[in-house]
Every structure is written in C-alpha cells, then in structure tokens.
Amino acid sequence: MVRDEQGNLHPCRLRGKFKLRDVKVSNPLAVGDKVLFALEEQGESTAVITEIESRENYIIRKSTHKSAHSHIIAANLDQAFLVVTLVSPRTSFGFIDRFLVTAEAYQIPVVIIYNKTDLYEAEDQEYQRQIANMYANIGYPGIACSTYLNQGLSAIQEQMQAKTTLFSGHSGVGKSTLINALVPDLNLKTSKISAFSDKGVHTTTFAEMYEVNPSTYIIDTPGIKELGIVEIEKAELGRYFPEIREKMSDCKYHNCLHLKEPGCAVVPAVKAGKISLTRYESYRSMLEEEDNRR
C-alpha cells in the first residue's frame, strides 16, 4: 500500500527488476520507503512502483527464512522505540544491545521503553532503574511505562511528535497494547502472553505505518525473536558501542579488537567499571557470532 502526497492509499505491485536488485535482501521494498509510482490503465485495480528512492537509513536483521539473506524491517526513520520488559517475558541484554548496534550503525536515535512496570516488585523497580541509568549514561534515554497505570504515556507521546518512529521489540512486550493506548483510534489487535512459555504470541503479522497526525507517523512491526547483526565487520563493531568508541583512540593499535591485545584501552576501562561488563560481554558475544558465521 502506497500513500500519496494527498493522503490517498493505492494498492501497488512491484516491477520485477526490483526483486533482483539485491539478491541478499529478502524484501526489496520496506515500510517507510519513498517511491515513485504510476497508475495503471483504466480498469486496473493496482498501480505500479517504478522507482524506490535511496534510503536515509534503515533497521536490518538477518532473514528468518533465507540464511544468506537479510530483511529490512523499516526505512527512513527519525527514531526507534525499543520496547523491552524485565518480566513476562524478559528481554535479554543481548537482544537490546544488538538492536542498539544496528541503530547506531545507521545513526538512528533510540529511546528504550521499559514496559509493564505494573508487574514489577520493589526489587524489579530498583533493577529497572539501574538498567535505565546504564543505558542513559551512554546516550540511550529510557521511559518507564505501564498502560495499566497510565505511566509514561504522555512522555512517549511528546517524544513521538513530528517524527517517524519505529516500535520494535520481542513478541509479547506489549507494543500493540502500548500503541493502542497512545493512539486509541488505531485499535490494533492484541494477544495474551502464552501461559505455557511466558513468551509473546505474534499479533502483528507484518510491518505497517500509521499516521498519528499530518507530521507524526509510527511503524508497528511483528515481534522479533532473534536479531542477527548484518553488514558490520569485526574491526568496525566497537565503533557502534558509544562507550567503547570513546576509548578506542587510546588503544595502541588501530585495529585492536579489545580482547587481549597489548596496549588496549577498553579492557582496563571494563575492569575499572568505566564500561559496563554487561555491555562488554554483549560486544564479545557479537564478535564470536561473526567468527562462527565466517
């Protein structure tokens, strides 16, 4: 579906050439793409997309269907909201950090939404504050949120204004429920958490953009189980961790991987507590993932 400048929606089809432009991407067209299209002859129900304009940025992941391919989640974003939960289900640090690295690679600002705070015990609330402080200190602001308690919704709405925002996260973290609370007119379908596995059930089945007002758009996406890093070389990975990037210039060797190299400035910073051990372990995990892939 393509939205024209007057706000009208047109069902469109792709010309075959786009499907072969980049064989490593499973979807040549992504939500948020800007395109040129032409109406077909009278009597036809669809229009034809003739050109896909260059993307300003995008969020990409490894394809779940084709092992050698990637999948573009959304394009031309002003920011991303990563919706996470510490309980029911729990979002892993590995997933959070992979998403942040992907966004950092394309200079997409991220706000972390800590959802379902109404389910937190006192110790969970303190833990969430510690996690939020860890990420805020490296440039990723957070908002504690509960649709049940009406907590954080006004702050999220304010952050959304006049921007195109991607909502992303695991299945079951409450993206659709949150969007319904923010923009009630959308009335998105929601599902309950699986009592058997405490994991989310896919409710959103494909990515879709919605207009909140003439200058504000949101993109709802299906829940992501795993997020594989794409298009980032081992030697470049550290640049997409802001706290590692800050120390890299002090390393003895320009190609330091910050593992056991002599003169590394990053490892001592981890040992001194200046770089979070949790984040550093995520960095090492991504390096090992790249080694395994190769």
N, C-alpha and C positions, 0 to 999 in steps of 0.2 A: 504494500500500500504506500503510495507516494502522496505527500501533502504539497499542494502548490502554494504560490505566494498569497493567494486569496483565502487559503484555509480549506479548500476543497480536497477531498480524498479521491485518488484514482487507483484502481487495481491495475497493476503493471506486470509485464513479463520482461525478462532479460534476453537480450540478443545473445546468441551462442558464443560469440567471441569473448565475452566477459568470463564465461565459465572456464576458459582455458588460459586466461591471462597469467595466473599464478597457480600452478598445479599444487603448490604446497599449502594453499589456503582452501579449506573445505567450503567456505562461503564467500564468493566474490563480492557480495553485497551485504552490508551490515546496517543495523539500526543506527540512525544518526548520519548516514551518508548523505551527501548532497549530490543530486543527479540532474541530468537533463533528460527530458522525456518528450515523446511525440505521441499525439493522439492517433490512433489507427483509423482506417477508413470507416465511413459511416456504417453502422450496423455491428461493428466490433465492440465487445464489452471491455476490452483492456487496452491500455496504452503500452508503448514500448520505451524502455530505458535505453537511451542512445549513448550516454556518457556518464561515468562515475568520476566526480571531481576528486582531486588529490585531498587526502585526509590531513587535518591538522594534527590529530593524534588518534590513538585507539587503545583499547584494552584487548589483549590477545591471550589465548591459552592454547594448550595442546588439545587437538581434537580427540573426542572420546570415541569417535567412530573409525578414524583413519590414523594409524600410528605415526605415519610420516608427515601428517598434515597438522596445521594449526587452525584455530577457529577464532574469528574476530567477534568479540562479544558486543562491542558498540564503538562508534567513532564520533569524532568532533565534539568532545566533552569539555565542559568548563570545570567540572569537578566530579568526584565519585564519593558516594557514601558507602562505606563498608559496614554492613550491619553484622554485628557479632553478638554472641551470647556466651556467658560463662556457665550457664546451666540450661538444660533442656532445649536443644543439645549444646554441648560445649564446643566452642570454636577453638581450634588449635593455633598455637603461635606460628607454627609452620605455614598454615594457610594464610594467616594475616600478613606475615612477612613476605610471602610470595606475591600476594596481591599488591602490597606496597612497593615492592621492587618493580613489578610490571608497570605500575602507575608512574613511578619515579623515572623509569626509562623514557617515558613519553611526556614527562613534565605535567602530569595530571594531578592537581591537588586532591588530597584525600582527607575526609573527615570520618572518624571512626564512631559509629553509633553503637553504644553499649545498651542493647535492648533487653527487655523483660526484667528490669530491675525489681519489679514487684515480687519476683520469685527468690530474691536474694535474702539469705540470712545475714546477720550482722557481720560475720567474718567474710562473707561473699562481698558485701558492700565495701569493706576495707580493702579486700583484694582487688576489686574493680578500680578503686581509686589509685592503688599502686600501679596497676597496669596502665591506666589512663595517663598517669604522670610520666611513666616511662616513655610512652609514645609521644606525648605532648612535648617532652623535652627535646625530641629530635625532629619536631616540626609537623606532627600529626595530631591536630586538636581532636578532642572527643566530646561527645554529648551523651550523658546518661539518659535513658529513655524508657518509658513504660506507657503503652497506650491505655492500660488498665487504670493507672494512676494519673493519666494525663500529664506525665512528667516529660519535659524536654521537647514537647511538640512545637511550642512557639519558637524555641531556639532553632529547631530544624527548619521550620517554615521561613524564618528570617534568613537563614543561610542559603535557602533554595532560590530566593527571589532573583529574577533577571538572569538566570543561568540554566544551562542544560546539565542535569545531574543524573548520573548512573547510580541506581541502587543495586548493590550486589552482596553476596554472602552465601553461606551454606543453605541448603534446604531446611526449613523449619525455624529459621531465626526470626521470622515474623515480618519479612519485607512487605508482603501484600497487606497484612493487617496494619502495618505502620503507614503504608501509602494510603489506605482507606481512611485512616484517622487524619492524615494530613490533607487529603483531597477527597472528601466523602462522596462527591458526585461520581467518582470513578467506579466505586462498588466492585472492586476486584474480588475474584473468588479466593477463598482461603480454606485451609485444611487443618485438622488437628494433628498434633505430633503422634507418631506411632508409639503406642504404649509398650510394644514389644522391644523395640530397639532404641527408643528415646531419640530417634533421628527424624528429620523432616520428611514429609511426603511432598513430592513435586506438585505444586499447584499451578504456578506459572509455567507454561509449556513452551513459550517462545518469547523472545525479547520484543518489547513494544514501547513506543514513545507516546506520551500523553501530554497534552497542553494543559497547564495549570492556569496560565493567563497568557496574553499575547507575547510576553517576553520570557516566560518561565516554562521549562519542559522537564519532565522526568522520564527516565527509561527504567522500566521494570524488567528484570531478567530472571530466567529459571535459576533455581538454586544450584550452586557449584559444589560437587563432592570433592574434587581434587583440582588443583590449579598448577599445571606444569609450566615452568619458565620457558619462554620462547625468545629467540633472536638475541640472546645475551651471552657473550663469550665469557669464559672463566676469568680472563685477565681484566674484564670490564665490570664484573659483578660487584666488586667493592664500591664502585662509584655510585651505585644505586642504594647504598646504605648511607644515609647522611652522616652518621657518627663515624663510620669508617672512612668515608670520603674526606672528612675533616682532618684525619690523622695521616692519610696516605702520603702527603707531600713530605712527611718527616721520615718515611721509610728509606733505607739505604739504597734499595734497588727499585727502579721504576716499575718493574714487572712483578713486584712482591705479591704473593697470594695470601699473605698474612696467616701463615700456618706455622712453619718452623724456620723461616728464612732469617739469617743473621741481620741485625740492624732493623728489624721490623718495629714500627712504632705502634701498631694496632694491638698486638698480643699483650704488651706491657700495659696498655690502657685498659684491656679487659681484666687483667689481673689486679689492676688498681681500682677497679669498679667504675671507671670513667666511661666504659662501654658495657652495656648490659650483656651478661653472659647468655641470657636467653636469646637475644638478637644475634650474638656471635655464633651460637650453636645453629641458628637458622641459616646463617651465612655458610657455615661449613657443610651443612646438610645439602644446600643448593650446589655447592662445589662437587660434592660426592655424587649428586644426582646427574650432573653434567658428565662426570667421569664414567658413570655407568651407562649413560646414553651413548657416549662415544665408543 
